[in-house]
Amino acid sequence: MDAPETADAFDYVVVGGGTAGAVVAARLSEDPQVSVCVLEAGPSDVDDPNILRLDRWMGLLASGYDWDYPVEPQENGNSFMRHARAKVLGGCSSHNSCIAFWAPAEDLDEWAALGCSGWTAAECFPLFQRLETNDAPGSHHGRNGPVTLRSVPPHDPCGAALLEACAAAGIPTTPFNTGQTVVRGANWFQINCRPDGTRSSASVSYLHPVMGTRRNLEVRTGVQAKRLRFDTADATGSAPRCTGVDYLSPDLVHTLTVAARREVIVSCGAIDSPKLLMLSGIGPADHLRATGIQPLVDSRGVGQNLQDHPEGVIMWEAKRPMVTTSTQWWEIGIFSPTEPGLDRPDLMFHYGSVPFDMNTYRRGYPTSENAFCLTPNVTRARSTGTVRLRTRDFRDKPKVDPRYFTHEHDVRVMTHGLRLAREIISQAPMADWAGTELAPGPAARSDADLLEYIRTTHNTVYHPACTVRMGAADDPDAPLDPQLRVKGVDGLRVCDGSAMPFLTAVNPCITTMMIGEKCADLIRGRSG
């Protein structure tokens, strides 16, 4: 490995100032006796209205703040699809629609049952409480945490009619984030957003208040990690130790190194965390050798188990003018099981008060500037994919292959969702709002018609996860132990959505912040 141009040292180096990385950096630096350095490839979001104004979030897709990863050609899915991954301080919490959910207790308890000791709902719910200031009722909610969670005000008349239609179709209006999992129900979302419309992202909530005031915290933006550094010279047979990070200097030419006296925490997200590990020699050995990288740890689970929430769309022209202002344009969620006896919903919808023709217009479907839509998504998709290196060059985008709709379960749930959406919109409360169905259109009725529509036009809720999953210490497919430590080396953890054993049934942003809280506790030796 080439020698760096310069080197400096901190106790902890956090690679990625995103949804979890911002949290762990802020929490670790609460101790004035330790020093923390954050390396973030994107720019700062401080005083940047493009990022901070939540109602502008859709403009961030395919922008300069987006890694904009293409997917590999899909056997059963939409090969035009792009995975938006934020390239900015705050990560995807600075880029998404800020829909805020506590993870279902059943998901967390299942994580623990799969070998992730310490991650039960009873152990994790206090961390949600710690991180939030929530305006919803309930003694379980936090009232003085850094992240503002508030309920969307019911100002959209089409949305209000939609909730009435849901109730007429047997889906009651049910509050979210009560501590009880909503299997069948609909309501206005909670969002992590301040009353003035500023997103309450991980960076806004955790880093902005302390940047420049904590002398033990340094946030470096515009610097992309190239590889992790390891000390392998110990002849005692001990595991290699992660000692720091090589990163590209802001001059875009030279390599700099920052050393970690205690630990490196990788928080680059479900695509870039496995990429960085593999570039550093941790991953499937055969793949690394084929890419020209000498394996350090043969960890077959790195880059495996890619999970996501695939999303369809069904859109109607509106008979009345739609709202012209919104918190973030996707203000209502609908949950419904597709079969009896489920303890968690397997189908979710987002309601959009705007047209969503990103993947339909190119396929010839009509559109309108005055439209609304429902976007069914599969909350526990069984199709899993991979993240692999394209080359050994850190500048090259990795191969992202979600393998959408390669499992029949996902096709069945999505098809059910399109039909249920039509049933909801056919109810009397929507009669004054729902005009022509624009996509897929009323002629698409058969399973074959709907499947073809799904395959060619589906999108994603942008929730890739689980690619460096945690598991029991003796689980060979889990690259991480339940303390988020990378197996086979010392001094290295992964802290982001890639660590999830499986993807939560709800939007995972707040859960990813919770993982950051948990990681900081684990490092500090606290139980919660």
N, C-alpha and C positions, 0 to 999 in steps of 0.2 A: 504494500500500500504506500502510495507516495506520501512523503512527509508534508505536513501542513505548512502554510506560510507563517501563521501565528497561532498561538494557543492561549486560552485563558481558562479559568476554572470556577465552578460553582458547586455547591453541594448537590443540587438537583438540576437536571436539564430536562425540560419538557419539550418534546418535538411535536409541534402543532399547537397553536393557540386557539383551538376550536371549541366545540360544545362541551367536551369533557376536559380538554387541556387547560382551558381558561380557569375552570373550577379548581382543578388540582393545584395549579400554580398559585392561585390566590390563597387557597387554604394552607398550603405548605409555607408560604411566605408570611403567614400570620405570626410565625415564630421568628422573632428578630435575630435569633442565633443561627439561622440557616439562610443560605443564599440560593436563589432560584433564577434560572435563565429560561426564557421561552423563545423558541425559534419558530417563526411563522412565515411560510412562503409567500403569503399574500400581503397586501397593504394593511395599514391600520384602518379601522372604521371610525375613529374618533372624528367627530364633526363632519362626517360624510353623509349627507342626506340620502344619497343613493342607497345606502345600506340601512340607515337608521329609520327611515320612513317605512313602516310596515306595509302600508297600502301600495307601495311601489315594488313589492317583492317579485312579481312576475317579470319585471324588466331585468331582473338579475340573471334569468335563464340565458345561457349561451352568451353571457357578457364577459367583460374582462375580469370579473370577479368569480368566474366559473371555470373549473378545470374541464368541464364539458366533455366527459368521457363517452366515446361511442361504444356500443355493444358489438360483440362479435356477431356474425350472421346467425340468425336464430332459426332453428329448425321449425318451431311452432309459434314463433312470436314475431314482433315488429322489429325488423333489423334496422329501421331508420331511427330507432329510439336512442336518446342520449341520456346519460346519467349526470345530472347536475351535482357537482361537488364543489363546495364553496372554497374560493381562494381569497380569504380575507380573515382578519382577526375576528374571532367568534365562530368561525367555521360555519356549518350549516345552520346554526342558530342565528347567524347574521344574514341568512340567505333564504330561509324557508318561510312558511306562512304562520309560524308560531302557534300552531294548534297544540294545546297543553293538556296532557293526560298523565295521571299517575298510572303506572303499570298495573294490570290486573293482579290481584293477590295470587290467583291461580297460576299465572305465568311465573311469578317469582318463586312460589313454592315448588313448582315443577323444576325450575332451575336448580334449586337446592337438592331435590330428589335425584337429579341427574349427576350429582357429585359436587355441586358448587356449594359447599358448606359455608354458612354465613350469609346466604343470599335469600333467605325466606322473606315473605312479606312482613312478618313481625320484626325482622331485623332491618329491612329496607324502608318500610313506611316512615319511620322517624327521620330518615334522610330526606324524603320528599317534604316532610313537614319543616325540616330545618332550612331547606333552600327557598321556600316560598313565602310570599306575602299574598294571601289569597282572600278575595272578597266574598267567596261563597260561604254559606253557613256550615257549621259543623265543628265540634271541638277538636277533631283530628287535624284541622288545617293549621298551617303556620301563618303567623301574623306579622313576623318581623324578619323574614329571610330576604336575601338579596334579589330574588326573582319575583317580579310582579306578575301574578296570575289573576286575571279578571274575567268575568263572564261577558260574552258579547252582548251588547244591548240589542233588544229586539226591534230594530228600526226598519228592517226590510219587509215590506208588506207581502211580497211573493214568498219570502221565507216563512212568514207567519202562516200563510195559507198552506204551505207545504207541511208544516207541523200538524195542522188540522187534518190534512189529507193522510198523513202517516197514521194518525189516530183512527181515522175512518177505515184504514186498511189493517188495523190491528196492531199498530206499532205505537205504543203510548208515549206521550211526552214525559221524559224521565231525566232527572238531573244527572250530570256527570261528576266524577271525582268525589263521590260520597264515601268511598271506601268499599262499596259494593259494586261488583262487575255488572255492567249493563249488557245483558245478552240480547234483549229485544227492547229497543227504545230509541228515541230521537230527541234532540234538543239543540239549542244554540251552544256552540263550543265555549270552552274556556280557552283563553289565549295568553301567552306570556308577552304582554304589551302594556306600556304605561298609558294612562288616560289621554295623554297628548298625542298618541299615535306612534311614539318611539318604541321600537321593539325592545323587549327586555331579554336580550340575548345573553349568552354566557359572558361575552366581552363587556357589554354595557353593565351587566349586573355585578360581575365579579372583578373585572380588571380596571374598568374606567375609574372607579372610586379610589383605587390605590396606585395606579400608574403615576410615577413621578413623585409619590409621597413615601413609598417604601424603598429605602435605600438598598434593601436586600433582594429586590425584584427587578430584573431587567427583561424587557420585552423587545425582541429584535424582529422587525417585520421586513418582508422582502428578501428573505434568506431561505433557500430551499435545501433541505437535508439531502446529502448524497449517499451516505452510508453511516452505519454505527461502527465505532472502533472498539476493539477487544484486546485485552491483555492475555495472550496465550502462552506466555513464556514460562509460566510456573511449571516446574518439573515434578510437583508433588501429586499430580493427577487430579487436581481440583478443576472445577468447571471454568471455562473461559469467563472473564469478567468484562462487562461493558464499561468502558472507561470514558466514553465521550462520543461526540458526533462531528463528522466532517460535513461542512455545508458550503454552498456556493456563496462567495462574497457578493455583496451588492454591486461590485464592479463587473459581475457576470463572467469573470475570468479566473480568479484565484480561489483556491480552496482554503478555508479557515477551519479550525477545530476548536470546539469548546469542550472542556473536560468536565466530567462529573465525579466528584469525590465520593458521593454516596450511591446515587441511582440515576439512570436515564428512564424517563417515562415517555413512551411512544403514544401519541394521541393524534394520529394523522387520518383516522377514519377507516371505514371498511374496505376502501380500495387502496389507499396509500399506506396504511400500516402494514398489510402483508407485502406490499411492494418494497417498502424500506427494509423489512426483515429479510426478504429474499435477496435484495441487493447486498445485504450484509452477511449472507451465507447461512441464514436460518430459513429452512423450508424443505420441500421435497428434493432429496439429493439428486435424483435423476434429472429433474427439471433444471435445477441449478447448474449441473454439469453441462447440460445441453445448451444452456445460455452462456456458458463460459465463466461461471462463478464457482469457486472452490467451496464446497459445503463446509460449514462450521458445525452446524447441528442439523441432522436429518430429521426434520419435523414435518411429517406428511400432512398435518392439518392446516398448515399455513397456506392461505389462499383457497382452501376448500370451504364447503358448507355455505357458500354465498346465498343469502336469503333476502327477500324483498317483498313488498306489497305491490303486486301487479295491479294495474288500474285500467278499467275500461271507461267509456264515456257514452252517455246517451243524452241527446240535446234537443231542446224544443225552442222554436221561435216563440217569443212572448207576445201576448195580445196587448199588454199594457206596457208602458215605459218602465224599464228596470231601474233600480236605484243607480244614482250617479256618484254616490260616496259610500264607503264601506270601511270597516276596520282592516279587512284583508281579502274580501270578495269570496271567501269560502267559509261561511259562518255557521253552518249547521252540519251535524253528523247524525247518521242513521245507522243503527246496528240491528241485524236480524240474523237468526240462525237459519241454516238451510235444511236442517234435520233436527228431530226432537232429541232431547236429553243432553244438549251441550251445556257445559258450564262456562263457556266463553263464546262470543259470537265468531262465526267463521266468515261473515260477510259484513262489510261496512261501506257506507256511501258518504262522500262529501257532496254538499250542495254548493254549486257555484252560481252566483248571480251575474255571471258574465259568460259569453260564448267561450268554448274551449275546443277549437278546431285545429290544434297543433298537429294532430295526427290524422284528422279526417279529411281536411280540405285537399291535401295532395292526392287523396284517393278518390276524389271526384264527388264527395258529399257536399250538399249545399250548406251555406253558413249564413249568419245574420249578425249584425252588430247589436241587436236587441234580442238576446236569448238567455236561457238559463240551462243548467245541466245537472245531472247526477252522475257521479263517478264511482261505480261499484268497485271495491277492491277485495282481494282475497287476504284475509287477516292472518291466516296460518298456511301459507302456500307450501306445498310439498315438492315443488320443483326447486332444486338447488343447483347452484352453479359454481364457478371458479373465478379467481383472479390469478393471472399468470403474468410473468414478465414477457415483454415483447423482445427486449434485448437487455444487455447488461448496462445500458446507458440510462442513468437516472433521469435524463431529460425526456425519454420516450414514454408515451402513455402505455400503461399496461393493457393486457388483454382482459376485458371484462365480459364474461360469458354467463349471464344469469340463467340460461336454458329455460326461458319462460314457457309455461304451458306444456312442458314435457311430462307432467303428471296429470292424469285424468281428473283427479280431485279439483285441481285449479280450474279446469275447463268447466266442470259441472257447477262450481260455485259462481263463476263469472256469468255463465249462461243464466243461472237462476237469478243473479242480480239484475241483469237487463230486463228480464220478465217482471221481476218484482218492482223495478222502477216504473215500468209502464202501468202496473196495477196501482201504485201510489198516485201517479199523476192523473189517472183516470177517475179518481175520487172527486166528488162534487166541489170541495173547497178549491180545487185547482182549475175549475171550469173557466173562470174569468182570466186565467193566466196562460194556460197551455194552448199554444197554437199548433202549427205543423211540427211533427217530429222530424228533425233535420237529419239526424244520424243515430242509429243506422237506417231509420226510415220505417214506416209502417209495413212495407212489403217484406222486411226481414223477419220471418216468423219461425222457420224451421231451425232445428239444432244445427244443421249444416250451414244455413245462412248466418246464424249468429256466431258460430265458430269461425267462419271465414272473416267476419267483421272484426271479431276479437283479435284474431291472429295478425291482421294487417293494420289495425288502428290503435291497439292498446298502448298505454303509457305506463308510468310507474308513479307511486307516491313519493319517490326519491328516498326510500328507506333501506338502502343496502346495509347489511349487518352480518355478523357471525363468522367472519372470515379468519379470525384468530381466536377461536372460542376458548373460553375457560371450561374446565372440567376437573374431574378427580385427578389426583396426583398420578395415578396409575393408568389413566386413560390415554392410550397412544395417539388417538386422533385429536386430542385437545392440546394445542400448543401452550396454553396457560393453565396454571393451577388456580384454585379458588381465590388466592391472594393477588391474582392478575400478574404473577411472575412468569416470565418466559422460561419454560423448562429447558434444561441443558446448559444454561448460562447463569451467571450471577449478575446482580446489579441492573436488571432490566425488567420493566413491566410494560404492559400495553393497557391503555385506559381510554376506551372509546366504544362505539357501537359494535366494533368488530369482535369485542370480547363476549358478547351475548351468546349463550348456548343455542338459543333460538330467538327469533324476532318476536317481540311483544305483539299482542293482538291490536294494539292501538298505536297512534303516532308516537315515535320513540324519543323525541327530543328531550323531554323532561327526564325520562329514564336515563338518557345518556348523561345528563347533568348529575343525576343521582349516582351514576357509576363514578363520576369524578369525585363526588363527596366521599364515596366509599373508599376509593383508592387512596385519597389523602388520609383517611382514618387508618387504613391498613399500614401505610408507610409510617404514620406517627404512633402506631401501636395502640390505637383506640378501638373500642368495640362498636362505637356508634355515637 
